[in-house]
């Protein structure tokens, strides 16, 4: 009799454990944030926002799933994963994050265990205009234009200044594509080469240019994009 009671006790514990796991799956939702990189009639794939992670998730679409576009950044709240077909997350809630709420990646300087922001210029852009239902492009000043324009000298005073050290480095996020580096001496003349470590003693103005791919406009079949320069002054002893 005692053996049977023991068996019943084990069975009850196993069933209770299973019930708790199921309950946790439905009562304690998890979230996954990322950018929509693929979309079909039955699911869409999102890439994690974490630059150090390559994680992706497939979200199964339900009849009441909000409309999302390729290129949207979304946060998915889900209660359980499905490992059958179709495979992915069954979402209970999907929120599309507005562009203004996103932390935009930027080129920065790392030095002495700290990270520093730089002066930024938008040197060109290509984006969708809702009013005209078309794309428009524009260009702006670069570092060389500011240095050669007397009226812009107040802007030069805003450039962050760094003293060269061996641990000085540029941090270019993975979602930005490095296009080039412009270096000018204190007289506004272009310096030879783009290696900061090999520059002789002096004061230099540096512009790091990157390409940023923006949102994908699915109905137009085009990406928005922009070019940016991140500027600073470097003093080499």
C-alpha positions as CSV (number, residue, x, y, z in Angstrom):
1,X,0.0,0.0,0.0
2,X,2.8,2.4,0.9
3,X,4.5,1.7,-2.5
4,X,1.3,2.6,-4.3
5,X,1.0,5.8,-2.3
6,X,4.6,6.7,-3.1
7,X,3.9,6.1,-6.8
8,X,0.8,8.3,-6.6
9,X,2.8,11.0,-4.9
10,X,5.5,11.0,-7.6
11,X,2.8,11.1,-10.3
12,X,1.1,14.0,-8.6
13,X,4.4,15.9,-8.4
14,X,5.1,15.3,-12.1
15,X,1.7,16.5,-13.1
16,X,2.0,19.6,-10.8
17,X,5.4,20.4,-12.3
18,X,4.0,20.1,-15.8
19,X,1.0,22.3,-14.9
20,X,3.3,25.0,-13.4
21,X,5.5,25.0,-16.6
22,X,2.5,25.4,-18.8
23,X,1.1,28.1,-16.5
24,X,4.4,30.0,-16.6
25,X,4.4,29.8,-20.4
26,X,1.0,31.5,-20.6
27,X,1.2,33.8,-17.5
28,X,4.7,35.1,-17.8
29,X,5.2,36.3,-21.4
30,X,8.5,37.2,-22.9
31,X,9.5,39.8,-25.5
32,X,11.7,39.9,-28.5
33,X,12.7,43.1,-30.3
34,X,14.1,43.4,-33.8
35,X,13.7,44.6,-37.4
36,X,11.4,42.9,-39.9
37,X,13.7,41.5,-42.6
38,X,11.3,39.1,-44.3
39,X,7.5,38.8,-44.6
40,X,5.1,36.3,-46.1
41,X,1.4,35.7,-45.9
42,X,1.8,33.4,-42.9
43,X,4.8,34.6,-40.9
44,X,7.6,37.3,-40.8
45,X,11.2,37.1,-39.7
46,X,12.8,39.6,-37.3
47,X,16.5,40.3,-36.7
48,X,17.5,41.1,-33.1
49,X,18.4,44.8,-32.3
50,X,21.3,43.7,-30.3
51,X,24.4,44.5,-32.4
52,X,26.4,41.7,-30.6
53,X,23.7,39.1,-31.2
54,X,22.7,37.5,-34.5
55,X,19.5,36.1,-33.1
56,X,16.4,35.9,-35.3
57,X,12.9,34.9,-34.7
58,X,10.0,33.8,-36.9
59,X,6.7,35.2,-35.8
60,X,3.5,33.3,-36.8
61,X,0.8,35.6,-38.1
62,X,-2.7,35.4,-36.8
63,X,-5.8,37.0,-38.3
64,X,-5.6,39.9,-35.8
65,X,-1.8,40.4,-36.2
66,X,-1.1,44.1,-36.8
67,X,0.1,45.2,-40.2
68,X,3.9,45.5,-40.3
69,X,6.2,46.4,-43.1
70,X,9.7,45.1,-44.0
71,X,12.1,47.4,-42.3
72,X,9.8,48.1,-39.3
73,X,11.3,47.7,-35.8
74,X,8.9,45.9,-33.6
75,X,8.6,44.3,-30.1
76,X,6.8,41.0,-30.0
77,X,5.3,39.7,-26.7
78,X,4.8,36.0,-26.9
79,X,3.7,33.3,-24.5
80,X,5.1,30.2,-26.1
81,X,7.2,28.8,-28.9
82,X,6.1,26.4,-31.5
83,X,8.5,23.8,-32.7
84,X,6.3,22.2,-35.3
85,X,5.1,23.6,-38.6
86,X,5.1,26.5,-39.0
87,X,7.9,27.0,-36.5
88,X,8.2,30.2,-34.6
89,X,6.7,32.5,-31.9
90,X,3.0,32.7,-31.3
91,X,2.6,36.4,-30.5
92,X,0.0,37.8,-28.2
93,X,1.0,41.4,-28.9
94,X,3.0,43.2,-31.5
95,X,4.1,46.9,-31.2
96,X,5.7,48.8,-34.0
97,X,8.3,51.1,-32.6
98,X,8.3,54.6,-34.1
99,X,11.5,55.9,-35.6
100,X,11.7,58.7,-33.0
101,X,11.7,56.1,-30.2
102,X,14.7,54.2,-31.6
103,X,18.2,54.8,-30.2
104,X,20.1,55.7,-33.4
105,X,23.5,54.2,-33.8
106,X,26.4,56.7,-34.1
107,X,30.1,56.7,-34.7
108,X,32.0,57.4,-31.4
109,X,35.5,57.6,-30.0
110,X,36.8,55.2,-27.4
111,X,39.6,56.3,-25.2
112,X,40.8,55.6,-21.7
113,X,38.0,53.2,-21.1
114,X,35.3,55.8,-22.0
115,X,33.1,56.4,-25.0
116,X,32.7,59.9,-26.5
117,X,30.1,61.4,-28.9
118,X,31.2,63.3,-32.0
119,X,30.0,66.3,-34.0
120,X,27.6,65.0,-36.7
121,X,26.8,66.3,-40.2
122,X,24.1,64.9,-42.6
123,X,26.0,65.2,-45.9
124,X,23.3,63.6,-48.1
125,X,19.9,61.9,-47.7
126,X,17.3,60.1,-49.7
127,X,13.9,59.7,-48.2
128,X,10.2,59.2,-48.8
129,X,7.9,62.3,-48.7
130,X,4.4,61.5,-47.8
131,X,3.0,64.9,-49.0
132,X,4.2,64.3,-52.6
133,X,4.1,60.5,-52.4
134,X,7.6,60.4,-53.9
135,X,11.3,60.2,-52.9
136,X,13.5,63.2,-52.5
137,X,17.2,63.7,-52.1
138,X,19.3,66.4,-50.5
139,X,22.9,67.3,-49.8
140,X,24.6,69.2,-47.0
141,X,28.0,70.6,-46.0
142,X,31.0,68.4,-45.3
143,X,34.0,69.1,-43.0
144,X,36.0,70.7,-45.8
145,X,33.2,73.2,-46.5
146,X,33.1,74.2,-42.8
147,X,36.8,74.6,-42.6
148,X,37.0,76.8,-45.7
149,X,34.0,79.1,-44.8
150,X,34.8,82.0,-42.4
151,X,31.2,82.2,-41.5
152,X,31.3,78.7,-40.2
153,X,34.2,79.1,-37.8
154,X,31.8,79.1,-34.8
155,X,30.9,75.5,-35.7
156,X,34.6,74.5,-35.6
157,X,34.6,75.5,-32.0
158,X,32.0,72.9,-31.3
159,X,34.2,70.0,-32.5
160,X,35.2,67.7,-29.6
161,X,39.0,67.8,-29.1
162,X,41.1,64.6,-28.2
163,X,44.7,64.3,-27.3
164,X,46.2,61.3,-29.1
165,X,46.9,58.2,-27.0
166,X,47.8,54.6,-28.0
167,X,44.3,53.4,-26.9
168,X,42.5,55.9,-29.1
169,X,40.0,54.1,-31.4
170,X,37.0,54.7,-33.6
171,X,33.8,52.8,-32.8
172,X,31.8,52.3,-36.0
173,X,28.5,50.3,-35.4
174,X,27.8,47.3,-37.6
175,X,24.7,48.9,-39.2
176,X,26.8,51.8,-40.5
177,X,29.1,51.3,-43.5
178,X,32.3,53.2,-43.4
179,X,32.7,55.3,-46.6
180,X,36.0,57.1,-45.9
181,X,38.0,59.3,-43.6
182,X,38.9,62.9,-44.4
183,X,41.8,64.5,-42.5
184,X,42.8,68.2,-42.6
185,X,45.6,70.0,-40.8
186,X,44.9,73.2,-38.8
187,X,45.2,75.3,-41.9
188,X,42.4,73.4,-43.6
189,X,44.8,71.6,-46.0
190,X,44.1,67.9,-46.7
191,X,46.6,65.6,-44.9
192,X,48.1,62.6,-46.8
193,X,46.8,59.2,-45.8
194,X,44.0,58.2,-43.5
195,X,45.9,56.4,-40.7
196,X,45.5,58.4,-37.5
197,X,48.4,56.6,-35.8
198,X,50.8,57.5,-38.5
199,X,50.1,61.2,-38.6
200,X,53.0,63.5,-37.5
201,X,52.7,65.8,-34.6
202,X,50.1,68.5,-35.1
203,X,46.5,69.5,-34.9
204,X,44.0,67.8,-37.2
205,X,40.4,67.9,-38.1
206,X,39.0,64.5,-38.9
207,X,35.7,63.6,-40.6
208,X,34.6,60.0,-40.6
209,X,31.9,59.4,-43.3
210,X,29.4,56.5,-43.1
211,X,26.5,55.3,-45.1
212,X,23.2,54.5,-43.2
213,X,20.5,52.4,-44.7
214,X,17.1,53.5,-43.6
215,X,13.6,52.0,-43.7
216,X,12.5,49.9,-46.6
217,X,9.4,51.2,-48.3
218,X,7.7,48.0,-49.4
219,X,5.1,49.6,-51.5
220,X,7.8,51.5,-53.4
221,X,10.4,48.8,-53.4
222,X,13.1,51.2,-52.2
223,X,15.2,52.0,-49.1
224,X,15.7,55.3,-47.6
225,X,19.3,56.1,-46.8
226,X,21.7,58.9,-45.7
227,X,25.4,59.8,-45.5
228,X,26.8,61.2,-42.3
229,X,30.2,62.7,-41.2
230,X,31.3,62.4,-37.6
231,X,33.9,65.1,-36.9
232,X,36.4,65.7,-34.2
233,X,39.7,67.5,-33.6
234,X,42.8,65.4,-32.9
235,X,46.0,66.8,-31.3
236,X,49.1,64.6,-31.7
237,X,52.0,65.6,-29.5
